[in-house]
């Protein structure tokens, strides 16, 4: 059973991932699109809340710093 903070962070990063995916698909940009997909999927595989937040923040920041 997952803890409440893990579920809430997963929902938060999944929502941001959906927004990035839709933005990347509309703009034709690969980096936001694939970061969005990873943000929606990775919470299923990361049970620790600290890793969940750390990886999520990194993936959210990636399209800002790496524009392709």
ROSE-4610 file (N, C-alpha, C; in Angstrom, 1 decimal, always signed):
// ROSE-4610
residu = [X/X/X/X/X/X/X/X/X/X/X/X/X/X/X/X/X/X/X/X/X/X/X/X/X/X/X/X/X/X/X/X/X/X/X/X/X/X/X/X/X/X/X/X/X/X/X/X/X/X/X/X/X/X/X/X/X/X/X/X/X/X/X/X/X/X/X/X/X/X/X/X/X/X/X/X/X/X/X/X/X/X/X/X/X/X/X/X/X/X/X/X/X/X/X/X/X/X/X/X/X/X/X/X/X/X/X/X/X/X/X/X/X/X/X/X/X/X/X/X/X/X/X/X/X/X/X/X/X/X/X/X/X/X/X/X/X/X/X/X/X/X/X/X/X/X/X/X/X/X/X/X/X/X/X/X/X/X/X/X/X/X/X/X/X/X/X/X/X/X/X/X/X/X/X/X/X/X/X/X/X/X/X/X/X/X/X/X/X/X/X/X/X/X/X/X/X/X/X/X/X/X/X/X]
num = [1/1/1/2/2/2/3/3/3/4/4/4/5/5/5/6/6/6/7/7/7/8/8/8/9/9/9/10/10/10/11/11/11/12/12/12/13/13/13/14/14/14/15/15/15/16/16/16/17/17/17/18/18/18/19/19/19/20/20/20/21/21/21/22/22/22/23/23/23/24/24/24/25/25/25/26/26/26/27/27/27/28/28/28/29/29/29/30/30/30/31/31/31/32/32/32/33/33/33/34/34/34/35/35/35/36/36/36/37/37/37/38/38/38/39/39/39/40/40/40/41/41/41/42/42/42/43/43/43/44/44/44/45/45/45/46/46/46/47/47/47/48/48/48/49/49/49/50/50/50/51/51/51/52/52/52/53/53/53/54/54/54/55/55/55/56/56/56/57/57/57/58/58/58/59/59/59/60/60/60/61/61/61/62/62/62/63/63/63/64/64/64/65/65/65/66/66/66/67/67/67/68/68/68]
x = [+0.8/+0.0/+0.9/+0.6/+1.3/+0.9/+1.9/+1.5/+0.8/+0.2/-0.5/+0.4/+1.5/+2.4/+2.9/+3.1/+3.6/+2.5/+1.3/+0.2/-0.1/+0.0/-0.2/+0.9/+2.2/+3.3/+3.1/+2.7/+2.6/+1.5/+0.4/-0.7/-0.2/+0.6/+1.1/+2.0/+3.0/+3.9/+3.2/+2.3/+1.5/+0.7/+0.2/-0.6/+0.3/+1.5/+2.5/+2.9/+3.1/+3.5/+2.5/+1.2/+0.2/+0.2/+0.4/+0.5/+1.8/+2.9/+4.1/+3.9/+3.3/+3.0/+2.2/+1.1/+0.2/+0.9/+1.7/+2.4/+3.4/+4.2/+5.2/+4.6/+3.4/+2.8/+2.3/+1.7/+1.2/+2.3/+3.4/+4.5/+5.5/+5.3/+6.2/+7.6/+7.7/+9.0/+9.1/+10.2/+10.4/+10.7/+11.5/+11.9/+10.7/+9.9/+8.7/+7.8/+7.6/+6.7/+7.2/+8.5/+9.0/+9.2/+9.5/+9.6/+8.2/+7.1/+5.8/+5.4/+5.8/+5.5/+6.2/+7.4/+8.2/+7.6/+7.2/+6.6/+5.3/+4.6/+3.3/+3.5/+4.6/+4.9/+5.7/+6.8/+7.8/+7.2/+6.2/+5.7/+5.3/+4.9/+4.5/+5.7/+6.9/+8.1/+9.0/+8.6/+9.5/+8.7/+9.0/+8.2/+8.6/+9.8/+10.3/+9.9/+9.3/+8.8/+10.0/+11.2/+12.3/+12.8/+12.9/+13.3/+12.2/+11.0/+9.9/+10.0/+10.2/+10.3/+11.5/+12.7/+13.9/+13.9/+13.5/+13.4/+12.4/+11.3/+10.2/+10.6/+11.3/+11.8/+12.8/+13.7/+14.7/+14.0/+13.0/+12.3/+11.5/+10.9/+10.2/+11.2/+12.4/+13.3/+14.1/+14.1/+14.8/+14.4/+13.1/+12.8/+13.2/+13.3/+13.6/+15.1/+16.0/+17.4/+17.9/+17.2/+17.6/+16.5/+16.6/+15.6/+16.1/+15.4/+15.8/+14.7]
y = [-1.2/+0.0/+1.2/+2.2/+3.4/+4.4/+5.3/+6.3/+7.5/+8.3/+9.4/+10.4/+10.8/+11.7/+11.1/+9.8/+9.2/+9.3/+9.1/+9.2/+10.6/+11.5/+12.9/+13.5/+13.1/+13.5/+12.9/+11.6/+10.9/+11.6/+12.0/+12.7/+14.0/+14.7/+16.1/+15.9/+15.0/+14.9/+14.3/+13.4/+12.9/+14.0/+14.9/+16.0/+16.9/+17.2/+18.0/+17.3/+16.0/+15.2/+15.2/+15.1/+15.2/+16.6/+17.6/+19.0/+19.1/+18.5/+18.6/+17.7/+16.6/+15.7/+16.4/+17.1/+17.8/+19.0/+19.7/+20.8/+20.3/+19.3/+18.8/+18.2/+17.6/+17.1/+18.2/+19.2/+20.4/+21.2/+21.4/+22.1/+21.3/+20.0/+19.1/+19.0/+19.2/+19.2/+17.8/+17.2/+15.8/+15.8/+16.8/+16.8/+16.9/+17.9/+18.0/+16.8/+16.3/+15.2/+13.9/+13.6/+12.4/+12.6/+13.8/+14.1/+13.9/+14.3/+14.2/+12.7/+11.9/+10.5/+9.8/+10.2/+9.6/+10.1/+11.3/+11.8/+11.1/+10.7/+10.0/+8.5/+7.9/+6.5/+6.2/+7.0/+6.6/+6.5/+7.2/+7.0/+5.6/+4.8/+3.5/+2.6/+3.0/+2.2/+2.7/+3.9/+4.5/+4.6/+3.7/+3.6/+4.7/+5.2/+6.1/+7.6/+8.3/+9.6/+10.6/+10.4/+11.3/+11.1/+9.9/+9.6/+10.2/+10.0/+10.4/+11.9/+12.7/+14.1/+14.6/+13.9/+14.3/+14.1/+12.9/+12.6/+13.4/+13.7/+14.5/+15.9/+16.5/+17.9/+17.9/+16.9/+16.9/+16.8/+15.9/+15.8/+17.0/+17.7/+18.9/+20.0/+20.1/+21.1/+20.8/+19.5/+19.1/+19.9/+20.0/+20.7/+22.2/+22.8/+24.2/+24.4/+23.5/+23.6/+23.0/+22.0/+21.3/+21.5/+22.5/+22.8/+22.3/+21.3/+20.7/+21.0]
z = [+0.0/+0.0/+0.0/-0.9/-1.0/+0.1/+0.4/+1.4/+0.7/+1.5/+0.9/+0.2/+0.8/+0.0/-1.3/-1.4/-2.6/-3.7/-3.3/-4.2/-4.7/-3.8/-4.2/-5.1/-4.8/-5.7/-7.0/-7.1/-8.3/-9.2/-8.5/-9.2/-9.7/-8.9/-9.3/-10.5/-10.5/-11.6/-12.8/-12.6/-13.7/-14.5/-13.7/-14.3/-15.1/-14.5/-15.3/-16.5/-16.4/-17.5/-18.6/-18.3/-19.3/-20.0/-19.3/-19.9/-20.8/-20.3/-21.2/-22.4/-22.3/-23.5/-24.5/-24.0/-25.0/-25.6/-24.8/-25.4/-26.4/-26.1/-27.0/-28.3/-28.2/-29.4/-30.2/-29.6/-30.4/-31.1/-30.4/-30.9/-31.8/-31.7/-32.5/-31.9/-30.6/-29.9/-29.2/-29.4/-28.8/-27.3/-26.9/-25.5/-24.5/-24.7/-23.7/-23.9/-25.1/-25.3/-24.6/-24.7/-24.1/-22.6/-22.1/-20.7/-20.1/-20.8/-20.3/-20.2/-21.2/-21.1/-19.9/-19.7/-18.6/-17.3/-17.2/-15.9/-15.6/-16.6/-16.4/-16.0/-16.4/-16.2/-15.0/-14.7/-13.7/-12.3/-11.9/-10.5/-10.2/-11.2/-11.0/-10.5/-10.8/-10.5/-9.4/-8.8/-7.8/-6.5/-5.5/-4.3/-3.3/-3.3/-2.3/-2.7/-1.7/-2.0/-2.3/-1.7/-2.0/-3.4/-3.9/-5.2/-6.2/-5.8/-6.7/-6.9/-5.8/-6.0/-6.7/-6.4/-7.0/-8.5/-8.9/-10.4/-11.0/-10.4/-11.0/-11.2/-10.2/-10.4/-11.6/-11.6/-12.7/-14.1/-14.2/-15.5/-15.8/-14.9/-15.2/-15.6/-15.1/-15.4/-16.8/-17.2/-18.3/-19.6/-19.9/-21.2/-21.1/-20.0/-19.9/-20.2/-19.7/-20.0/-21.2/-21.8/-23.0/-24.1/-24.8/-25.9/-27.2/-27.8/-29.0/-30.1]
